Amino acid sequence: MAYWLAYSAAFIIGVVLSFVINRNFVFNEDSGLKSFAALLVFYLGLLAYNNALLYFLVTKTPLPEEIAVIMVIALNVPISFLFIRRIMRIGEHARD
C-alpha cells in the first residue's frame, strides 16, 4: 500500500477516535455537532498539510518512508492538542 494512502486511512480513523477520546476523557466536554464539524475541518486541513510534508520528506530528502511518517506525526502532537482544546470548548461557550 502506498505510504500516503496508508497514512490517510489511519489519519481518518484517528479523527473519529480523537473526537471521542478528547470529548470524554481529556477535556470532559459535552461537545456536540458544532465541535465535531470544527474538528473535521481542522483535521482535513491538517491531513492536506501532512500529506504535502510527507511527500516532500519522502521524495526530496534521503529519509525512509517510516522515519518521515514518524516525524510528521511528532509534529502533529503539539499542534493538534492546542487546536483541539479550543475546538472542544466551542460547545462549552455555546451553552453559556
C-alpha positions in Angstrom: 0.0 0.0 0.0 1.3 3.5 -0.8 2.6 5.4 2.2 0.2 8.3 1.6 -2.8 6.1 1.3 -2.0 4.1 4.5 -1.3 7.4 6.3 -4.6 8.9 5.1 -6.6 5.9 6.2 -5.1 5.8 9.6 -5.5 9.6 10.0 -9.2 9.4 9.2 -9.8 6.6 11.7 -7.8 8.7 14.2 -10.1 11.7 13.7 -13.1 9.9 15.0 -11.2 8.2 17.8 -9.6 11.6 18.7 -13.0 13.3 19.0 -14.4 10.5 21.2 -11.4 10.3 23.5 -10.9 14.1 23.7 -14.5 14.7 24.4 -15.0 12.1 27.0 -11.6 11.7 28.8 -9.2 14.6 28.1 -11.3 17.7 28.2 -14.5 16.3 29.7 -16.6 18.5 27.4 -20.1 17.7 26.2 -19.2 18.8 22.7 -21.8 18.5 20.0 -22.1 18.6 16.3 -20.6 22.1 16.0 -17.4 20.9 17.7 -17.2 17.8 15.6 -17.6 19.9 12.4 -14.9 22.3 13.5 -12.6 19.3 14.4 -13.3 17.8 11.0 -12.4 21.0 9.1 -9.2 21.3 11.2 -8.2 17.7 10.5 -8.9 17.9 6.8 -6.6 20.9 6.6 -4.0 19.1 8.7 -4.3 16.0 6.5 -3.6 18.0 3.4 -0.6 19.7 5.1 0.7 16.4 6.4 0.5 14.6 3.1 2.3 17.5 1.4 5.0 17.4 4.1 5.2 13.6 3.9 5.6 13.8 0.1 8.3 16.3 0.4 10.2 14.3 3.1 10.0 11.1 1.1 10.8 12.5 -2.3 13.2 15.3 -1.6 15.2 14.0 1.4 17.1 10.8 2.0 14.7 9.8 4.8 13.0 6.4 4.6 9.2 6.5 4.5 8.9 5.1 8.0 11.0 7.8 9.6 9.2 10.5 7.5 5.8 9.3 8.9 7.2 9.4 12.5 8.4 12.9 12.0 5.1 14.1 10.6 3.2 12.5 13.5 5.6 14.0 16.1 5.0 17.5 14.6 1.2 16.9 14.9 1.0 16.2 18.6 1.5 19.8 20.0 -0.3 21.4 17.1 -3.3 19.1 17.4 -3.5 19.4 21.2 -3.6 23.2 21.1 -6.3 23.4 18.4 -8.4 20.5 19.7 -8.5 22.2 23.1 -10.0 25.3 21.5 -12.4 23.3 19.4 -13.7 21.2 22.3 -14.6 24.3 24.2 -16.8 25.6 21.3 -19.7 23.5 22.8 -19.0 24.9 26.3 -19.4 28.5 25.1 -22.5 27.7 23.2 -24.2 26.5 26.4 -23.3 29.7 28.3 
